[in-house]
Structures are given as structure tokens and as C-alpha cells.
């Protein structure tokens, strides 16, 4: 193959990303693109509404687990008593001893422990909405629509539930639209990943080439990041740059959950992503959960993806070792990332009520999945 042909192939390969990077938007333009609309009462897309629900927690317990660079607390809400079990070593050492139960004898617990990590990307408020509705269900038996959710509450009462409504309140505070529903992928890139100094959109995945996102070349700081420019999903877990990821991992280390999800949103259909850098058995367990969840979505006429394939890491650009990976390695939990549709008009089109049902159906599938193991 000649030099010209190789150069042409390389050019073609970068054209889509180059075109995306060339797109621009100013902060003023982004504000004018926010639709004027009345959001449903059950929707939670800002910290003020979250604060009022945290204040109303009675059956559960709410506490701050860290403070962000912007001075905002990250909260943990827990339901169900914590069971005391034998605990001799950290998980890494227990695995080294060929005895995982030396970390925590999870089989001795009567109730499974399920950990919901709310959005660490501040514009992905679909999970914030879902988790606040889950809190309301565990408190009252009804969601914020007033819909009876007795069966979901009963499932929750048979588990210990840990909820971090948002893992990045700095990012949520920066998210002015309160939802990307009905907006476009270009709006997602502005509010999610932000812009460079010349107002060109950072875009995904190029936005991850600079971390922390701080410096003279940064324009609008996207909601991916806390106020110091740290993306909690990609913190340096062995030498943390921000407070959010270490606080989330500390909860996992102390509680030893059986199952943990990092809740995100994207343009496409609901999807459980393959967890990276975990044993094949863990991947297979999460794939089984995906099959159960997608079957429930199908039964409820809601969209969904297809189950991922179990495989090892590899290739020229292997998956990143991110917060989901770290959660497994600190406590041995089945851990995964979930992506919910935003409801973009150029993506998977779903109504507000469908978004909430997609979230609540996931929580139901997770609780059932772990309770079935206790039979």
C-alpha cells in the first residue's frame, strides 16, 4: 500500500472526530437552546429538590460522606440494618489468601446489600430522579407520581439498600436545563463535556484526554466534572485527585455490598455495560441480570439493548479501569455501569414517565436478582 493510500485511510479515520471537535457553542447560545417547559413533579434535576427529599427521610438514615471542591455535600441514604459479620482483612488481601470470606463473610448475612451510586456526571439526572423516587417508595410505598409501588418497597425491605443520590453535586449544580429531554446530542456535548476556550465542543471521548479539566484552554466546564475539574468516574484511585470517588469507595469497602451499580445516561437505549477488569464469573452474573432486566422491560413495552458478551480485556485500546472496576476490587461486589436514555430528540425517544419506569424496573431487577441468591 502506498504512502498516499495510508495517509488517506488515516485521514478518513479521524474525520468524524475532527468534524465533531469543530462544532462550537457559546454559553449564551447554550442557554437560549434550553426549552421553556414545565417538568413533571416527579422529576428531580436540581440540588434544591434533592435537599427537600433528603430532609424528609424518616425510615432510612441520611448522612454526608464528603464535601466537594464546590463546598457541596455528597449524601448516603441507607435503609435496613447493617448486619455484623466476620471481617479479618481487606478484599485484596483476602483474595491473596484464596479466602474471599476473610474480607467479609457475605453468605452469613440474611439480607443482600445493594448499592446504588447516583450520577457522577452531573447532567445525567435520570438516575437522580430515579433514586429520589426510590427513596420515596421506601418511605411511603408510592413514587412521586403517587403510583403504588408496594411490591418494590417489599423487595427493598428484604435488603439493605445504600443510595448515593448523586456522586457529583458540583456537576448537577452547573446543569441549568435540569433535563436533556427533547434536546439534541450537541446540547449533550455542551452540558456534559463542555467546551474549550475557543468555544469548540470538547466531545466524547476526546474530553478525557485532559484530566483534571482545568487550565487556560478550558471554556465552559462540563457537568462531567466537579468544580476542580475532576471526573469521579476516572479519578486516580490509588492517589485520588478529588473527594467523591474515595468517599464512594469507602462506603463499598465498609459495607461489602453484593451488587453495586454506577448509574449513567446516554443517547441510546437502556443498557447494562460489560464490567471491565473483573472475573469472567462476575461478568456472567451481570449478563444474567441484564437478561432478566431486559425481559422485564420487554414485558412493560420499554426499549432496551441486547446483553453484552463476556470477554477478557485486550486490544490496542483496552477498556479503562474506572470507578465501576474499582468498586469490584475494593469489595468483591458484582459491579456494573448502567446507561439510561436522556430522551434526546435525535436519540432513543422516551417520555419522562418511561424514563422513570426504566430506572425503577432496573432497581426491581437488581433486588430480585440478589434475593434469588438467598433462596
N, C-alpha and C positions, 0 to 999 in steps of 0.2 A: 504494500500500500504506500502511495507517495506521500510526501510531506504535506502537500496541499489537501489531500483527502483526509489525512489525520486531523489537520487543523480545522477543516470544515466540520467533521464529526464532533470535535471538541466544542466548536462554536455553537453548533445546533444543540448540544447537550446542556449548555448554560443559558441559552436564550430565554426559556421560561422564567428562570430565576432572575435574570437580568431585567426582563420586562416587568416582573413584579417589583423589583427593587426600584425601578424608575418611577413607579406610581408615587404620587405625593398627595399630602393633605395637611393643611394648617389646622391648628387647634380651633380657630374661629370657624373654618369650614366644617370641621367635625361636629361642632356644637349645632350648626344650622341643619345638619343631617339627622339630628335626633327627632324622631316623630313626636308630634303632640298627641298624647293618648292617655287614657285612664287605665292604669294597670289593675288587674283583679285584686281584691282584698287579700287573697291568699298568697299573693306574690311578695317575696322578700328580696329586695335588690339593693338595700342600703343598710348602713350600720344602725341608724336610728330605730328602724323597725325591729332589727335583731335585738337591740338593747331592751326594748319593751318586753319581748318574749323571754329573754333571759331573766328579767326581773320577776316574771310570773311563774318561774319554775318552782313547784311545790313538792311533787312526788320524787323528783330527781334532786340532784345536787349540782350546782354550777360554781365553778371557780376559775380564776385567771391562772394560766400556766406560764405566761411570759408576757413581756411588753415589747412591742415592735419598735423599730427605729423612729417611727412617727408618733410614738407615745401611746399606742392603742393596745388594749389587752387582747390576747388570744384566750378564748374560753374553752373549757372542757365541761360538758354536761354528762353526768353519769346516772344510770338507772339500774337498780338491782344491787344487792350487797356483794362486796368483794369477798370471795372465798379464800381462806388461808390454806396454802398448800406448801409442800416442801420446796425449798429454794436454796440450793447449795452453790451454784456457780452462774456466771453469765452464760448466755446462749453459745457464744463462740467456744468457750472453754468446755462446755458440756458436750458439744459436738465433737470436740477434740478427744474427749473421754469416751466417745462412742456411746454416750448415755444422755440423750436429749432431756430426759426427765430430771437430770441433775440441775438443769436450769429451772424448770418448773414442771411439776407433775400434773399436767393438764387433764389427764384421764381421771384424776381423783376429784375433779370439780364436778358438781352436779349440774351446773349450768354452763353452756358455752359462753364465751366472751367475744363480742363482735364490736369492732372499732370502725367508726365512720369518720374519715378525715375529710372535712369540707374543703371547698376550693382554695388551693394555694395560689391560684391565678384569679385575681380579683374581679375580672369581668365574667367569670363562669358561675354566675349566681343561680343557675338552675339547681345546683346542689344545695346552695344556701337556702333556697326556697323549700326544697325537699326536706332538708334536715330540720328546719324550724317547724314544718308541718309534722314531721315525725315526733318532735318534742311535744307538740300539741296533742297528737294521738296518744302518746304515752301518758300525758297528763289527764286527758279528758275522754279519750276513746273516739274523738272526732277530729278530722283535719280542719284546716282553716276555711274550707268551703262549707263546713257544717256537715260534711258527709260522714256517716257512721263507718268507723274503722275498727270495730270491736275485735275482729279476728286478728288484725295486725297488732293491736295492743296486747292481745292474749299471747301471741307469739313473742312479743317483746318482754312480757312479764316472765317468760320462761328462760330468759337470757340475762346476762349482764351486758348492758348497752353503754358504749362510750361514744360520745358525739363531740367533735370539734366543728362547730357550725361553719367557721371559716378559718383557714390556716394562714390567711394573708389579709387582715383587715385594712392595712395601708392601701393595698390594691383596690379593695372594694370601695374605700373612701374616694378614690380617684375616678371611679367608674360612674360617670354622670348619667348615661342612658338608663341605668337600673335594669335593663334587659336589652339584648341584641335582637330580640324577636322582631321579624319584619324588616330588619336592616340587611346589609349586604356583607360579603366577605371582605370588602375594602374597609368597612366600618369595624369589622372584627380585627383586622390587622392594625388599624389605628389605635383602638382602645385596648386591644390585647397586647400587641408587641411594641407599639409606639412608633416614634419617628426619629430619624437622625436630625442633625442641626439644620440641614437644608430642607427639611420637611418631607423628604422621601420616606416612605413606609419601611420600617425595619423588616417586616415579613418573617415567616417561619420557613425553614429552620435557621435562616441566617442570623436572626436575632440572638441566637445562642452562641455566636462567635465571640461576643464580648460579655464578660461577666466578672464582677458586677457591672450592671449597666449604669455607668457613671462616667462623667468626663465632659470635656468641651464639645465633643462630637455628638452628644445626645440632645435631641429636641424634646418632644413630649415623652415623658416616661410612661411606658405602657403598664397596664394593670397586672402583667405577669409578675411585677417586681414590688418589693416593699420600698419604703422611702429611701433606703440606702442603695437601691438598685439590685438587690439580691432576689433571685428566683428560688423560692424554697424547694422547688422540685429538683433543682440542680445545685444545691448547696454543696460545699466541700465537707462531706460528712465526718471525715477524720480530723478536720481543722475548720470548724464552722465559721462562715462569714456572717451569718445572721442568727437571730434568736429563735425563729419559728420552727425550722426543721429539728434542731436539738430538743425543743420542748415536745414536739410531736413524738420523736423517737423515745424520749424519756417516759412518756405515757405508755408506749408499747413495751418498753423494757420492764417497767414496774408492774404492768397489768398482764403481760403474756397473753394477748388475745389469740383466739383460734383463727379468726378471719378478720382481715382489715382491707378496706378499700380507700384509695385516693380518688376523690370524685372530681371529674373534669367535664368540659363541654367542647364540642367541635361542630363542624358544618354538617356532618353526615348522620347516618342512622345510629341508634344506641349500640354501643359496642363495649364488650369486656376485652381488654387488650391482653396479649400474652405477657405474663410477667417474665422479666429478663433476669438472668443470673440466679435462678432458683432451681432446685432439683426437678427432674422430669416428673416426679410424682406430684409435686406441688402444681406444676403446670397442668397436669392431667386432672387434678382435683378442681382447679379453676375452670378448665374447659368443661367439666361436668356441670359446674354451676352455671356456666354460660348456656349450655344446652337447656337446663331447667328454666333459666330466666327467659330465654328466647321463646320457649314453648308457652310460658305464661303470657308474654307479650303477644304472641300469635293468637292465643285464645281470646285476648282482650282487644284484638284488631289494632294493635300498635306496631309501628315499624321496628325492625331490628336487623342486625348484621348476621353473619354466619360465624360459628365457632372457629377460633384460631387453631392452627396446627402446632402440636408440641414439637419443639426442636431445640437444639443447642445453640449457643451464641457462636458467631463466626462471621466470616466475610471481610471485605475491605473496610466497611464501616459498620462494626457491630453495634448493637443496641447500647444505650448509655446505662450506667449503673446509677439509677435515680432514686428518689425518695421511696418509691414502691419497692425497689430492690433492697434498700437499706432497712425498710420495715421488716422484711422477712429475716434478714440476717441479724437483727437485734433481738428477735423474739420467737422466730420459727413459725410465725403465722403464715397461713395461706394469704398472700397479698396480691392485689391486682389494681390496675387503673381502669376506671370506667369513664367512658365518654358519652355524654348526653347531647342530643341536638339542641342548638340555640333556637331553632325556628327561623333561620335566615330565609329570606325570600329567594336566594339563589343556592339554597342547600336543602336539607331534609325539612320539609314544611310540616310543622306540627303546631297545634293550638296550645295555648297556655295550660289548659286543663290536661291535655295529653302529656305535656312535659312533666307536670306533677305526677300523673299516673305512671309515667316511665320511671320516675325516681322511686315512688312508693312501691312499685312492683319489684324493683331491684332489691329494696330493703327486705321485702317479704321473702323473695327467693333466697337471699343470704341467710336469714334467720331459719327458714325451713331446712336449708342445706346443712347447717350446723346442728340443728336439733335432731335431724335424722341420724346423725352420727352417734347420738347419745342413746338411741333406742337399743 
